[in-house]
Amino acid sequence: KNNPTTQTTTVGVNTSVQGDLRASDSMFRLLILDPNEQFQKSVRLSHREGKPFEIIDAQVNDSNLESMNVSVVPIQDKNGAAYELILIGETPANNGPIKGEVLLETNIPGEENVKLRIAGSVRKKT
């Protein structure tokens, strides 16, 4: 008799993102931070074609740290075509995950609402 066999294969896929908004990183990667540590992490946003655009609003949402805030700073000499998003905060005294997202509102058609995840961990470094 013929015994059929089952095989499992893992396939990697490369994708390309379409749109005009470019980010230096897809998320705010805080990695491992000490308890009671102040932190700052930046992500640069720019227009693919170097055209000016506006970030109408930027805010931290669904965060487990009350201390996190985000500010938007235009990059000099880019004429409104690039911004630095600066996430600042302070870790709690106890160990655990850091999570949340930065919500952006832009005037780029089709990219009016953008989310960048925030991820990290509080753990005493050895």
ABEGO torsion letter per residue (X at the ends): XBBBBBBBBBBBBBBBBBEABBBABABBBAEBBBBGBBBBBBBBBBBAAGBBBBBABBBBBGBABAABBBBBBBBBGAGGABBBBBBBEBBBABBEBBBEBBBBBBABBGAABBBBBBBBBBBBBX
